Amino acid sequence: MNNQRKPKRALPVGSIDCHAHIFDRFDQYPLAASAKYKPAEHSREDYLALLKAMGVARGVQINATPYGFDNKISEDFIATDRKNLKAIAVIHPDIAEADLKALDAAGFVGARLMDQFPTGATTAMLESITARIKPYGWHIEINITQGSDWVGLEKRLFACPVPLVFDHIGRVRGGEGVESPGFQVIKRLLTQRDDCWTKISSWYRLSDVAEPAVPAHTDMKPLVQAVLAARPDRCVWATNWPHSGIKSAPPDDIDLVDELEAWWPNDEVREAVYVRNAEKLYGFEPCAG
């Protein structure tokens, strides 16, 4: 782990990283034959070192798409710290009930639909997977290919009977802006339902302000601030470590945390996004700090 420095401003006690992946021990956890990309090794030890440097004690492991429907790497990782680690699974609609029950008992709290790298579950399976997870109180997490995809999904999402989480500010690009049709769908879902959430994450990949502009990613600030204004109680924060599939050099995770400091409307919202909202969404014990 190369970067051990701390953020310029300490994160709130009890902060939760709501989206990260590990890729390691490939002999024990082989990638699926259908994997769309072959990640380099990014170990659990490196991830935990990053959390320590950030002052973050809790995290949510998103089972990565190169593993297909095999959730074993995430299951084994969160088993090492059941109090502070939870996970999101990738499941097939035909998963055996015993296997689904085992994932629930292991600390999984949701199922992911991924259209960007469609090697596992996708939004085509929304209704069938929802029917399987609803009895467990899980939510559906969605990563679409582009922001405009929300338009065609809107009716189905409003009808979905379980909570919904939109990855990476809905993957709306900075150049599309807050008035884009896809972003407006996200806002309607956040404000008209009381069980929809979005992750403030991966904005560096969605920005159309090219590096090395200083300050960087300024076109994403209005999008972040718009969801914070609409539903400050339904936004959570995530690193998206190790920035899977990125073709350029990965960003500095501490720099990204420092960048957010200029975007928070106030400290109350900042603490809610880092701590309280994620506790509610993922079922972590409330932090006494």
C-alpha positions in Angstrom: 0.0 0.0 0.0 1.8 3.1 -1.2 -0.4 5.8 0.3 -0.5 5.9 4.1 -1.1 9.6 4.6 -4.3 10.8 6.3 -7.0 13.1 5.0 -6.5 16.8 5.7 -9.6 16.7 7.9 -10.4 13.7 10.0 -13.5 11.7 8.9 -16.3 11.4 11.4 -16.0 8.6 13.9 -17.8 5.5 12.6 -17.5 6.4 8.9 -18.4 3.6 6.5 -17.0 3.0 3.0 -20.0 1.7 1.1 -18.4 0.4 -2.0 -15.1 -1.5 -2.6 -13.8 -4.7 -4.1 -11.0 -7.0 -3.3 -9.1 -9.1 -5.9 -6.6 -11.5 -4.4 -5.7 -15.2 -3.8 -6.7 -16.1 -7.3 -5.8 -19.7 -6.8 -8.4 -19.8 -4.0 -10.9 -17.4 -5.6 -10.7 -17.8 -9.5 -12.2 -15.3 -11.8 -15.2 -16.4 -13.9 -14.5 -17.6 -17.4 -17.0 -14.9 -18.6 -15.1 -12.0 -16.9 -15.0 -8.9 -19.0 -11.8 -7.6 -17.4 -8.9 -9.3 -15.6 -8.1 -7.2 -12.5 -4.6 -7.0 -11.0 -4.2 -8.1 -7.4 -5.7 -5.7 -4.9 -5.5 -7.5 -1.6 -7.7 -7.4 1.5 -4.6 -6.3 3.4 -4.2 -3.3 1.1 -7.8 -2.3 1.5 -7.8 -2.5 5.2 -4.6 -0.4 5.3 -6.4 2.2 3.2 -9.3 2.3 5.6 -6.9 2.6 8.5 -5.2 5.6 6.9 -8.5 7.2 6.3 -9.7 6.6 9.8 -12.5 4.4 8.6 -13.4 1.3 10.6 -16.3 -0.1 8.6 -16.9 -1.1 5.0 -19.2 -2.8 2.5 -17.7 -5.3 0.1 -19.4 -5.4 -3.3 -18.8 -8.7 -4.9 -17.1 -7.8 -8.1 -18.4 -8.8 -11.6 -15.3 -10.7 -12.6 -16.3 -13.4 -10.1 -19.7 -13.9 -11.8 -22.2 -15.4 -9.4 -19.5 -16.7 -7.0 -19.6 -14.7 -3.8 -17.1 -16.7 -1.9 -14.3 -14.1 -1.8 -16.6 -11.5 -0.2 -18.2 -14.1 2.1 -14.8 -15.1 3.5 -13.6 -11.5 3.8 -16.5 -10.2 5.8 -16.4 -13.3 8.0 -13.1 -11.9 9.5 -15.0 -9.0 11.1 -18.8 -9.5 11.1 -19.3 -6.3 13.2 -17.6 -3.9 10.8 -18.0 -5.6 7.4 -21.0 -6.4 5.3 -21.4 -7.3 1.6 -23.6 -7.1 -1.5 -24.0 -10.3 -3.5 -24.4 -11.1 -7.2 -27.1 -13.8 -7.4 -28.9 -15.6 -10.2 -32.7 -15.6 -10.1 -32.6 -19.4 -9.8 -30.3 -19.5 -6.8 -31.2 -22.3 -4.4 -33.1 -21.1 -1.4 -30.6 -22.7 0.9 -27.7 -20.8 -0.7 -29.6 -17.5 -0.5 -30.3 -18.1 3.2 -26.7 -18.9 3.8 -25.6 -15.6 2.2 -28.1 -13.7 4.4 -26.7 -15.5 7.5 -23.1 -14.6 6.4 -23.8 -10.9 6.4 -24.9 -10.1 2.9 -27.6 -7.4 2.8 -28.4 -6.8 -0.9 -28.1 -8.0 -4.5 -26.3 -6.1 -7.3 -27.5 -5.6 -10.8 -24.7 -4.6 -13.1 -25.3 -3.6 -16.7 -21.9 -2.0 -17.3 -20.0 -5.3 -17.2 -22.9 -7.8 -17.8 -21.3 -11.1 -16.7 -23.7 -11.7 -13.8 -27.1 -10.3 -12.8 -28.4 -7.3 -14.9 -31.5 -5.1 -14.8 -33.2 -7.5 -17.1 -33.5 -9.7 -14.0 -34.8 -6.9 -11.7 -38.2 -8.4 -11.0 -37.1 -12.0 -10.7 -34.3 -11.2 -8.3 -36.4 -8.8 -6.3 -38.9 -11.7 -5.7 -36.1 -13.8 -4.3 -34.6 -11.2 -1.9 -37.7 -9.5 -0.6 -38.3 -12.0 2.2 -34.8 -11.3 3.5 -35.2 -7.6 3.7 -32.4 -7.0 1.2 -32.1 -4.1 -1.2 -31.3 -4.0 -4.9 -28.2 -2.1 -6.0 -27.9 -1.0 -9.6 -25.0 0.1 -11.8 -26.3 1.0 -15.3 -24.2 1.7 -18.4 -25.0 5.4 -18.8 -27.1 8.0 -17.1 -29.8 8.0 -19.8 -30.6 4.3 -19.1 -32.6 5.4 -16.0 -35.3 6.8 -18.3 -36.3 3.4 -19.6 -36.1 1.9 -16.1 -38.1 4.5 -14.3 -41.5 2.8 -14.3 -40.1 -0.6 -13.2 -38.1 1.1 -10.5 -41.1 2.9 -9.1 -42.9 -0.4 -9.0 -40.0 -2.3 -7.3 -41.1 -3.5 -3.8 -37.7 -3.4 -2.2 -35.3 -0.5 -1.4 -33.1 0.6 -4.3 -29.5 1.9 -4.3 -28.1 3.8 -7.3 -24.3 3.3 -7.7 -22.0 6.3 -8.3 -24.6 9.1 -8.4 -26.4 7.2 -11.0 -23.4 7.3 -13.4 -24.6 10.6 -14.8 -21.7 12.4 -16.4 -20.7 15.9 -15.4 -21.2 17.1 -19.0 -24.8 15.9 -18.9 -25.6 18.0 -15.8 -28.4 18.2 -13.3 -31.1 18.8 -15.9 -30.4 15.7 -17.9 -33.3 13.2 -18.1 -31.4 10.4 -16.4 -30.5 12.6 -13.4 -34.1 13.8 -13.1 -35.2 10.2 -12.8 -32.7 9.7 -9.9 -34.1 12.8 -8.2 -37.7 11.7 -8.6 -37.0 8.3 -7.2 -35.0 9.8 -4.3 -37.8 12.3 -3.4 -40.9 10.4 -4.3 -39.9 7.1 -2.6 -38.6 7.0 0.9 -36.4 3.9 0.4 -34.1 4.9 -2.4 -30.4 5.8 -1.9 -27.4 6.9 -4.0 -23.7 6.6 -3.5 -21.4 9.6 -3.7 -18.6 7.8 -5.4 -16.7 7.5 -8.6 -17.3 11.1 -9.6 -13.7 11.3 -10.9 -14.6 8.8 -13.6 -17.8 10.6 -14.6 -16.2 14.1 -14.8 -15.7 15.7 -18.2 -13.3 18.2 -16.8 -10.0 16.7 -17.9 -7.0 16.3 -15.6 -4.9 18.1 -14.6 -7.4 20.9 -14.2 -7.2 22.5 -10.7 -9.6 22.1 -9.0 -10.5 18.9 -10.8 -14.0 17.4 -11.4 -15.8 20.7 -10.9 -18.6 19.6 -13.3 -19.5 16.9 -10.8 -20.0 19.2 -7.8 -23.5 20.4 -8.9 -24.6 16.7 -9.3 -23.3 15.8 -5.8 -24.8 18.9 -4.2 -28.2 18.3 -6.0 -28.6 14.9 -4.5 -27.5 16.2 -1.1 -30.1 18.9 -1.3 -32.8 16.6 -2.5 -32.2 13.8 0.1 -29.4 14.4 2.5 -30.7 11.4 4.5 -30.4 9.0 1.5 -26.9 9.6 0.3 -23.9 7.5 1.4 -20.2 7.7 0.6 -17.8 5.2 -1.0 -14.3 4.9 -2.2 -15.0 2.5 -5.1 -11.5 1.1 -4.3 -9.5 -0.2 -6.3 -11.2 1.7 -9.1 -11.7 -1.4 -11.2 -11.3 -1.3 -15.0 -9.9 2.2 -15.1 -7.5 2.6 -18.0 -5.6 5.6 -16.7 -3.7 5.8 -13.5 -6.0 5.3 -10.5 -6.8 8.3 -8.4 -5.4 9.0 -5.0 -8.1 7.9 -2.6 -7.1 10.5 0.1 -7.1 13.3 -2.5 -10.7 12.3 -3.3 -11.8 12.5 0.3 -10.0 15.9 0.6 -11.9 17.1 -2.6 -15.2 16.4 -1.0 -14.6 18.8 1.8 -15.4 21.7 -0.5 -18.7 20.1 -1.6 -20.4 19.4 1.7 -23.2 22.0 2.5 -22.6 21.7 6.2 -21.1 19.4 8.8 -24.4 17.8 9.7 -24.9 16.5 6.2 -21.2 15.4 6.1 -21.6 13.3 9.2 -24.9 11.8 8.0 -23.4 10.7 4.6 -20.3 9.3 6.2 -22.0 7.5 9.1 -25.7 7.6 10.0 -27.2 7.0 6.5 -25.0 4.0 5.9 -25.8 2.6 9.3 -29.4 2.6 8.4 -29.1 1.3 4.9 -26.7 -1.6 5.7 -27.8 -2.4 9.2 -24.6 -1.5 11.1 -24.9 -0.9 14.8 -25.2 2.9 15.5 -21.8 4.4 16.4 -21.6 5.9 19.9 -18.9 8.3 18.8 
